[in-house]
């Protein structure tokens, strides 16, 4: 039984469950990102791993810029390598088992960190190993979600990955608040150790989820693919052989899989001009890099240190405020990206984020450096509060647009035969810039202070321009139709919202005139009206017309 209907199309409970369970990969990512900001300020951690003027006197212990940068950024080096390794793993083992194996790698990294006593190098290596798992998951999870989600709610389900990232960041902040008063190494070891729980939840949960139907079809396991599609649509086992909607979707997936099996797809294939493959590879890499260049991780990695430097009494609380804004506003992002598509939110978000970063940087520049040993003036207190407001408003826009939007696009922009590899290349671009920002931020911020915000403001404006001139609108389309849109010579990024698959008056027609309508389900009246105008995309047996796929197979 379908759980509910979206645009008159049935959605099964399994479609929701698989998105939520897989999104635990995002939670792990967020938790590991959020914990380090507060851990760097914990007394026991500083006394063990920082450079101390007087041994045993934590007041004389400070991290050098190089040491702090390496502890924070080696996670990103691991994720960069892990993202590239994630593609062949996901193709070889399947999306489900790849994620399970990657959870094991993450747990090994956590154990290495927990066994660190006085060697900061060992702790950093542990973060690098954990990063291998996080990076591979960041490539596999959005791909799995996009390949299994019904297109009518694909944006929402894929965006849950980003929602869980923000939730993980917030939970890490809250746990750090609770453990910072714990004496000894428990203050930070508890925070790190809890990460194992999240990996186990994901690994065990994936054992009960269906495999990607597109991965199964690519290996000619059509009946298993049919079962996977039926589960996501809420169709019973007795009906999945005859249900018109399942038959149509599986047939479309099967035809695309057959076509792509005829073509070899190595890493170099990602840079071929045919089918705008190279275009999409570079677009994905650029968007992921620009997501990092929004400046969000400047606050997530170093937020506690930043707000401590402006004289705020409790920078930990400020981090929780930012984390809460990030988490809550991501719910709005689920609606915005489903309602308004991908292009408009990203362009508006880039402009919004740029404006508030300008305010943040301007206020910080007026304030200037603050001596932590001197009382904070009333003027600087006001400027500090303005900076918090600007940071919150920036994160509000980021959480509703660029944060979830880019992960959605990585799952739905690429063709099936190279999706894993192109997704890995794009995600590795994200992690490369993540590393560069994490490592060099202490040096840059130390040199230009809060003027660093002006750099991010410019990057956000540039990102909005890239979206306008290069990104195609992929909402409300099947993954196969997205491929058709990119290869249509008459379709341009700025006109792509009006593009529809062959045989449809608009891209929403597929949802309104689906086979369930032919069976007397929701939308039956609308289907008959469309058929009167010759707009039906199905023959009397309920199968979708496949002219465009067949035509493209001969054309390529």
C-alpha positions as CSV (number, residue, x, y, z in Angstrom):
1,X,0.0,0.0,0.0
2,X,1.3,3.5,-0.8
3,X,2.0,5.6,2.2
4,X,0.7,8.8,0.5
5,X,0.5,10.4,-2.9
6,X,2.6,13.3,-4.3
7,X,1.3,15.0,-7.5
8,X,-1.1,12.0,-7.7
9,X,1.8,9.5,-7.7
10,X,2.1,6.8,-5.0
11,X,5.0,6.9,-2.6
12,X,5.8,3.9,-0.3
13,X,7.0,4.0,3.2
14,X,10.3,2.3,2.1
15,X,11.2,5.4,0.0
16,X,11.1,7.5,3.1
17,X,12.9,5.0,5.3
18,X,15.8,4.4,2.9
19,X,16.4,8.2,2.6
20,X,16.4,8.6,6.4
21,X,18.6,5.6,7.1
22,X,21.1,6.4,4.3
23,X,21.2,10.0,5.6
24,X,23.0,8.8,8.7
25,X,26.0,9.0,6.5
26,X,25.4,12.8,6.5
27,X,24.9,12.7,10.3
28,X,28.4,11.1,10.7
29,X,29.9,13.8,8.4
30,X,28.2,16.6,10.4
31,X,29.1,15.1,13.8
32,X,32.8,14.8,12.8
33,X,32.8,18.3,11.5
34,X,31.1,19.8,14.5
35,X,33.0,18.2,17.3
36,X,36.5,19.5,16.5
37,X,35.6,23.2,17.0
38,X,34.9,22.7,20.7
39,X,37.4,19.9,21.3
40,X,40.3,22.3,20.3
41,X,39.3,24.5,23.3
42,X,38.9,21.8,25.9
43,X,41.6,22.0,28.7
44,X,42.6,18.3,28.8
45,X,42.9,18.2,25.0
46,X,45.1,21.3,25.0
47,X,47.3,20.0,27.8
48,X,47.9,16.8,25.9
49,X,48.3,17.9,22.3
50,X,49.0,21.7,22.3
51,X,52.3,23.4,22.8
52,X,52.6,24.5,26.5
53,X,55.0,27.1,27.9
54,X,54.8,25.5,31.3
55,X,54.1,21.8,31.4
56,X,51.0,21.1,33.4
57,X,49.7,24.7,33.2
58,X,46.9,24.6,30.7
59,X,46.8,28.4,30.7
60,X,50.1,28.4,28.9
61,X,49.0,25.8,26.3
62,X,48.1,27.0,22.8
63,X,47.9,25.3,19.4
64,X,50.2,26.6,16.7
65,X,48.5,27.5,13.5
66,X,50.2,24.5,11.7
67,X,49.2,22.0,14.4
68,X,45.6,23.2,14.7
69,X,45.3,23.3,10.9
70,X,46.6,19.8,10.5
71,X,44.3,18.4,13.3
72,X,41.3,20.0,11.7
73,X,42.2,19.5,8.0
74,X,43.6,15.9,7.9
75,X,40.0,14.7,8.1
76,X,39.5,16.5,4.7
77,X,42.5,14.8,3.2
78,X,41.0,11.4,4.2
79,X,37.6,12.4,2.8
80,X,39.2,13.5,-0.5
81,X,40.8,10.1,-1.0
82,X,37.8,8.3,0.3
83,X,35.5,10.1,-2.1
84,X,37.6,9.0,-5.1
85,X,37.8,5.4,-3.7
86,X,34.0,5.5,-3.1
87,X,33.2,5.3,-6.8
88,X,34.8,1.9,-7.6
89,X,33.6,0.5,-4.3
90,X,30.0,1.5,-4.9
91,X,30.1,0.1,-8.4
92,X,31.7,-3.2,-7.3
93,X,29.9,-3.9,-4.1
94,X,26.6,-2.1,-4.7
95,X,25.5,1.1,-3.0
96,X,24.3,-0.7,0.2
97,X,27.3,-2.9,0.9
98,X,29.7,-0.1,0.0
99,X,28.1,2.1,2.8
100,X,28.4,-0.8,5.3
101,X,32.1,-1.3,4.6
102,X,32.7,2.5,4.8
103,X,31.2,2.6,8.2
104,X,33.8,0.0,9.3
105,X,36.6,2.2,8.0
106,X,35.2,5.2,10.0
107,X,35.0,3.2,13.2
108,X,38.7,2.2,12.8
109,X,39.6,5.9,12.6
110,X,37.7,6.7,15.7
111,X,39.4,3.9,17.6
112,X,42.8,5.3,16.6
113,X,41.8,8.7,18.0
114,X,40.6,7.2,21.2
115,X,43.9,5.5,21.7
116,X,45.8,8.7,21.4
117,X,47.3,9.9,24.7
118,X,50.0,12.5,24.1
119,X,50.7,12.2,20.4
120,X,48.8,14.8,18.4
121,X,50.1,13.2,15.3
122,X,48.3,9.9,16.1
123,X,45.0,11.8,16.8
124,X,45.4,13.6,13.4
125,X,46.0,10.2,11.7
126,X,42.9,8.9,13.3
127,X,40.9,11.8,11.8
128,X,42.5,11.0,8.4
129,X,41.4,7.4,8.6
130,X,37.9,8.4,9.7
131,X,37.9,10.8,6.8
132,X,38.3,7.9,4.4
133,X,35.0,6.5,5.5
134,X,33.3,9.9,5.6
135,X,34.5,10.8,2.1
136,X,33.4,7.5,0.6
137,X,30.0,7.8,2.3
138,X,29.6,11.4,1.0
139,X,29.9,10.0,-2.6
140,X,27.7,6.9,-2.0
141,X,24.8,8.3,0.0
142,X,23.4,11.0,-2.3
143,X,23.9,8.7,-5.3
144,X,21.9,5.9,-3.6
145,X,19.2,8.3,-2.5
146,X,18.8,9.8,-6.0
147,X,18.8,6.3,-7.7
148,X,16.1,4.9,-5.4
149,X,13.9,8.0,-4.7
150,X,10.7,8.6,-6.8
151,X,11.3,11.7,-8.9
152,X,8.4,13.5,-7.5
153,X,10.1,13.8,-4.1
154,X,13.7,13.1,-5.1
155,X,14.8,16.7,-4.1
156,X,13.3,16.3,-0.6
157,X,14.6,12.8,0.0
158,X,18.1,13.6,-1.3
159,X,18.1,16.9,0.8
160,X,17.7,14.8,4.0
161,X,21.4,14.1,3.6
162,X,22.2,17.7,4.2
163,X,19.5,17.9,7.0
164,X,21.3,15.1,8.8
165,X,24.6,16.8,8.3
166,X,23.2,19.9,10.1
167,X,21.7,17.7,12.8
168,X,25.0,15.9,13.3
169,X,26.8,19.3,13.7
170,X,24.2,20.4,16.3
171,X,24.3,17.2,18.2
172,X,28.1,17.4,18.4
173,X,27.9,21.0,19.8
174,X,25.4,19.9,22.4
175,X,27.4,16.9,23.5
176,X,30.5,19.0,23.7
177,X,28.7,21.4,26.0
178,X,27.7,18.5,28.2
179,X,31.2,17.0,28.5
180,X,33.4,20.1,28.7
181,X,33.1,20.1,32.5
182,X,34.1,16.4,32.7
183,X,37.5,16.0,34.4
184,X,40.3,14.4,32.5
185,X,40.3,13.1,29.0
186,X,36.6,12.1,29.2
187,X,35.7,15.7,28.2
188,X,36.8,14.9,24.6
189,X,37.0,11.1,24.4
190,X,33.3,10.8,25.1
191,X,32.5,13.1,22.2
192,X,34.8,11.2,19.8
193,X,33.6,7.7,21.0
194,X,29.9,8.4,20.5
195,X,30.7,8.7,16.8
196,X,30.9,4.9,16.7
197,X,27.2,4.6,17.6
198,X,26.2,6.6,14.5
199,X,28.2,4.4,12.2
200,X,26.7,1.3,13.7
201,X,23.2,2.7,13.2
202,X,23.9,3.3,9.5
203,X,25.6,-0.1,8.9
204,X,22.8,-2.1,10.6
205,X,20.0,-0.1,9.0
206,X,21.4,-0.6,5.5
207,X,21.1,-4.3,5.9
208,X,17.3,-3.9,5.7
209,X,17.1,-1.4,2.8
210,X,16.7,-2.3,-0.9
211,X,19.6,-2.0,-3.3
212,X,19.5,0.8,-6.0
213,X,17.3,-0.5,-8.9
214,X,19.6,1.3,-11.4
215,X,22.7,-0.6,-10.0
216,X,20.8,-3.9,-10.2
217,X,19.5,-3.2,-13.7
218,X,23.1,-2.4,-14.9
219,X,24.0,-6.0,-13.8
220,X,20.9,-7.4,-15.5
221,X,19.2,-8.3,-12.2
222,X,15.9,-7.0,-13.5
223,X,13.6,-8.9,-11.0
224,X,15.6,-7.5,-8.1
225,X,15.3,-4.0,-9.6
226,X,11.6,-4.5,-10.0
227,X,11.3,-5.4,-6.3
228,X,13.3,-2.3,-5.3
229,X,11.1,0.0,-7.4
230,X,7.9,-1.7,-6.1
231,X,9.0,-1.2,-2.5
232,X,9.7,2.5,-3.0
233,X,6.2,2.9,-4.6
234,X,4.4,0.9,-1.9
235,X,3.3,-1.8,-4.4
236,X,2.8,-5.3,-3.0
237,X,4.8,-8.4,-4.2
238,X,1.7,-9.8,-5.8
239,X,1.2,-6.7,-7.9
240,X,4.7,-5.7,-8.9
241,X,4.7,-7.8,-12.1
242,X,1.5,-6.2,-13.5
243,X,1.4,-2.8,-11.8
244,X,1.6,-0.3,-14.7
245,X,3.6,2.3,-12.8
246,X,6.3,-0.3,-11.8
247,X,6.3,-1.8,-15.3
248,X,6.9,1.6,-16.8
249,X,9.6,2.7,-14.5
250,X,11.5,-0.6,-14.6
251,X,11.3,-0.6,-18.4
252,X,12.8,2.9,-18.6
253,X,15.6,1.9,-16.2
254,X,16.2,-1.4,-18.2
255,X,16.4,0.4,-21.5
256,X,18.9,2.9,-20.2
257,X,21.0,0.2,-18.6
258,X,21.1,-1.8,-21.8
259,X,22.2,1.3,-23.7
260,X,24.9,2.1,-21.2
261,X,26.2,-1.5,-21.0
262,X,27.3,-1.0,-24.7
263,X,29.5,1.8,-23.7
264,X,32.7,1.5,-21.7
265,X,32.8,3.9,-18.7
266,X,36.3,4.4,-17.2
267,X,37.5,7.5,-15.4
268,X,38.4,9.2,-18.7
269,X,34.8,8.7,-19.9
270,X,33.9,11.4,-17.4
271,X,35.8,13.9,-19.5
272,X,34.4,13.0,-22.9
273,X,32.4,15.7,-24.8
274,X,29.8,13.2,-25.9
275,X,26.4,13.8,-24.1
276,X,27.9,16.8,-22.3
277,X,29.6,14.4,-20.0
278,X,32.7,16.6,-19.5
279,X,30.5,19.7,-19.1
280,X,28.6,18.0,-16.3
281,X,31.8,16.7,-14.6
282,X,33.3,20.2,-14.4
283,X,30.0,21.7,-13.4
284,X,29.6,19.2,-10.5
285,X,33.2,19.8,-9.4
286,X,32.7,23.6,-9.6
287,X,29.5,23.6,-7.6
288,X,31.0,21.5,-4.8
289,X,34.0,23.7,-4.6
290,X,31.8,26.8,-4.5
291,X,29.7,25.2,-1.7
292,X,32.9,25.2,0.4
293,X,33.8,28.8,-0.7
294,X,30.5,30.1,0.6
295,X,32.4,30.2,3.9
296,X,30.0,28.0,6.0
297,X,32.8,25.8,7.3
298,X,34.7,28.9,8.5
299,X,32.0,29.1,11.2
300,X,31.6,25.3,11.7
301,X,35.3,24.6,12.1
302,X,36.5,27.7,13.8
303,X,33.3,29.4,15.1
304,X,34.1,28.9,18.8
305,X,37.6,30.4,18.3
306,X,36.2,33.3,16.1
307,X,33.6,34.3,18.6
308,X,35.9,33.9,21.6
309,X,38.2,36.4,19.8
310,X,35.5,39.1,19.8
311,X,35.2,38.9,23.5
312,X,32.0,36.8,23.9
313,X,31.7,35.3,27.3
314,X,30.7,31.8,26.1
315,X,31.6,31.0,22.6
316,X,30.3,27.4,23.0
317,X,26.8,28.7,23.4
318,X,27.2,30.8,20.2
319,X,28.2,27.6,18.3
320,X,25.0,25.9,19.5
321,X,23.0,28.9,18.3
322,X,24.6,28.7,14.9
323,X,24.1,24.9,14.8
324,X,20.4,25.2,15.7
325,X,19.8,27.8,13.0
326,X,21.6,25.6,10.5
327,X,19.5,22.5,11.5
328,X,16.1,24.2,11.7
329,X,16.5,26.2,8.5
330,X,17.4,23.1,6.5
331,X,13.8,21.9,7.0
332,X,12.8,25.0,5.0
333,X,15.3,24.1,2.4
334,X,13.5,20.8,1.8
335,X,10.4,22.7,0.8
336,X,12.2,25.5,-1.1
337,X,14.1,23.2,-3.3
338,X,11.1,21.1,-4.1
339,X,8.8,24.1,-4.7
340,X,11.1,26.4,-6.6
341,X,13.5,23.9,-8.2
342,X,17.3,24.1,-8.0
343,X,18.4,27.2,-10.0
344,X,16.4,30.0,-8.4
345,X,17.1,29.1,-4.7
346,X,20.9,28.8,-5.5
347,X,21.0,32.2,-7.2
348,X,19.0,33.9,-4.5
349,X,21.0,32.1,-1.8
350,X,24.3,33.2,-3.2
351,X,23.2,36.9,-3.2
352,X,21.7,36.6,0.3
353,X,24.8,34.9,1.8
354,X,27.1,37.5,0.1
355,X,25.2,40.4,1.7
356,X,25.3,39.0,5.2
357,X,29.0,38.0,4.9
358,X,29.7,41.6,3.9
359,X,27.9,42.8,7.1
360,X,29.9,40.3,9.2
361,X,33.2,41.3,7.7
362,X,32.5,45.0,7.9
363,X,31.5,44.8,11.6
364,X,34.6,42.7,12.4
365,X,36.9,45.1,10.5
366,X,35.5,48.1,12.4
367,X,36.0,46.3,15.7
368,X,39.6,45.3,15.0
369,X,41.6,42.8,17.1
370,X,40.4,42.3,20.7
371,X,42.8,41.7,23.6
372,X,41.2,38.8,25.6
373,X,42.9,40.1,28.8
374,X,41.2,43.5,28.4
375,X,37.5,44.3,29.2
376,X,35.3,44.5,26.1
377,X,34.0,48.0,25.4
378,X,30.3,48.6,24.9
379,X,30.9,49.4,21.3
380,X,32.6,46.1,20.7
381,X,29.9,44.2,22.5
382,X,27.4,45.7,20.1
383,X,29.5,44.9,17.1
384,X,30.0,41.4,18.4
385,X,26.3,40.9,18.6
386,X,25.8,42.3,15.1
387,X,28.4,39.7,13.9
388,X,26.4,36.9,15.5
389,X,23.2,38.1,13.9
390,X,25.0,38.4,10.5
391,X,26.4,34.9,10.9
392,X,23.0,33.5,11.8
393,X,21.4,35.2,8.8
394,X,24.1,33.9,6.5
395,X,23.6,30.3,7.8
396,X,19.8,30.7,7.4
397,X,20.3,31.3,3.7
398,X,23.0,28.7,3.3
399,X,20.9,26.0,5.1
400,X,17.9,26.6,2.8
401,X,19.8,26.8,-0.5
402,X,23.4,25.9,-1.1
403,X,23.8,23.4,1.7
404,X,21.1,20.9,0.5
405,X,20.9,22.0,-3.1
406,X,24.4,20.9,-4.1
407,X,24.1,17.4,-2.7
408,X,20.7,17.0,-4.5
409,X,22.4,18.0,-7.8
410,X,25.3,15.6,-7.3
411,X,22.8,12.8,-7.2
412,X,20.7,13.8,-10.2
413,X,23.0,15.5,-12.7
414,X,25.1,12.6,-14.1
415,X,24.2,9.7,-16.4
416,X,24.0,6.3,-14.8
417,X,27.1,4.7,-16.4
418,X,29.4,7.4,-15.0
419,X,27.3,8.6,-12.0
420,X,29.5,7.0,-9.4
421,X,32.7,8.3,-10.9
422,X,31.4,11.8,-11.6
423,X,29.9,11.9,-8.2
424,X,33.2,10.9,-6.7
425,X,35.1,13.6,-8.6
426,X,32.6,16.2,-7.6
427,X,32.7,15.2,-4.0
428,X,36.5,15.1,-4.0
429,X,36.4,18.7,-5.2
430,X,34.3,19.6,-2.1
431,X,36.8,17.9,0.2
432,X,39.8,19.4,-1.5
433,X,38.5,22.9,-0.9
434,X,37.4,21.8,2.6
435,X,41.0,20.9,3.3
436,X,42.4,24.1,1.9
437,X,40.0,26.2,3.9
438,X,40.5,24.2,7.1
439,X,44.3,24.3,6.9
440,X,44.9,27.8,5.7
441,X,42.1,29.6,7.5
442,X,44.2,30.2,10.7
443,X,46.9,31.7,8.6
444,X,44.6,33.9,6.5
445,X,42.5,35.0,9.4
446,X,45.6,35.8,11.4
447,X,46.8,38.0,8.6
448,X,43.7,39.8,7.4
449,X,41.4,39.1,10.4
450,X,37.7,39.5,9.7
451,X,38.3,40.9,6.2
452,X,38.4,37.2,5.3
453,X,34.6,37.6,5.1
454,X,34.8,39.9,2.1
455,X,36.6,37.0,0.2
456,X,33.7,34.6,0.9
457,X,31.2,37.3,0.0
458,X,32.7,37.6,-3.5
459,X,32.8,33.8,-3.9
460,X,29.0,33.7,-3.1
461,X,28.3,36.2,-5.9
462,X,30.5,34.3,-8.3
463,X,28.6,31.1,-7.4
464,X,25.2,32.7,-8.2
465,X,26.6,33.6,-11.7
466,X,27.9,30.1,-12.3
467,X,24.4,28.7,-11.5
468,X,22.7,31.1,-13.9
469,X,25.0,30.5,-16.9
470,X,25.7,26.7,-16.5
471,X,23.3,24.8,-14.3
472,X,20.2,23.1,-15.9
473,X,17.0,22.8,-13.9
474,X,16.5,19.1,-13.0
475,X,13.6,19.2,-10.6
476,X,10.5,17.0,-11.4
477,X,12.4,14.9,-14.0
478,X,13.4,11.2,-13.9
479,X,17.2,10.7,-13.9
480,X,16.9,9.4,-17.5
481,X,15.0,12.5,-18.5
482,X,17.7,14.7,-16.9
483,X,20.2,13.0,-19.2
484,X,17.9,13.8,-22.2
485,X,17.7,17.5,-21.2
486,X,21.4,18.0,-21.0
487,X,21.9,16.4,-24.5
488,X,19.1,18.5,-26.1
489,X,21.0,21.1,-28.2
490,X,18.0,23.5,-28.1
491,X,17.9,23.6,-24.3
492,X,20.0,26.3,-22.5
493,X,20.5,26.6,-18.7
494,X,18.4,29.7,-18.4
495,X,15.5,28.2,-20.4
496,X,15.7,24.7,-19.0
497,X,12.9,25.1,-16.5
498,X,10.4,25.0,-19.4
499,X,12.0,21.8,-20.9
500,X,9.8,18.7,-20.9
501,X,10.5,15.1,-22.0
502,X,9.3,14.1,-25.4
503,X,5.5,13.3,-25.3
504,X,4.7,15.6,-22.4
505,X,3.3,19.1,-22.4
506,X,5.3,19.9,-19.3
507,X,7.7,18.1,-17.0
508,X,4.9,17.7,-14.4
509,X,2.7,15.7,-16.8
510,X,4.4,12.5,-15.9
511,X,3.2,12.8,-12.3
512,X,-0.3,13.9,-13.3
513,X,-0.9,11.3,-16.0
514,X,0.9,8.3,-14.5
515,X,-0.3,4.7,-15.0
516,X,-2.1,4.7,-11.6
517,X,-4.5,7.1,-13.2
518,X,-5.2,4.5,-15.9
519,X,-6.0,2.0,-13.2
520,X,-8.6,4.3,-11.7
521,X,-6.4,5.8,-9.1
522,X,-5.8,9.5,-8.3
523,X,-5.6,11.6,-11.4
524,X,-7.8,9.5,-13.6
525,X,-10.0,12.4,-14.6
526,X,-6.9,14.5,-15.5
527,X,-5.5,11.7,-17.6
528,X,-8.5,11.4,-19.8
529,X,-8.4,15.1,-20.4
530,X,-4.8,14.9,-21.5
531,X,-5.4,12.0,-23.7
532,X,-8.1,14.0,-25.5
533,X,-5.4,16.4,-26.5
534,X,-3.0,13.7,-27.5
535,X,-0.7,14.3,-24.5
536,X,-0.7,10.9,-22.9
537,X,2.7,9.3,-22.6
538,X,1.4,5.7,-22.3
539,X,0.0,3.1,-24.6
540,X,-3.2,1.2,-23.6
541,X,-1.1,-1.4,-21.8
542,X,0.2,1.3,-19.5
543,X,3.8,1.3,-20.8
544,X,5.5,4.6,-21.3
545,X,6.4,5.5,-24.9
546,X,10.2,5.1,-25.3
547,X,10.9,6.9,-28.6
548,X,13.3,9.4,-27.0
549,X,15.4,6.6,-25.5
550,X,15.5,4.6,-28.6
551,X,16.2,7.6,-30.7
552,X,19.1,8.7,-28.4
553,X,20.5,5.1,-28.5
554,X,20.9,5.3,-32.3
555,X,22.1,8.9,-32.2
556,X,24.9,8.3,-29.7
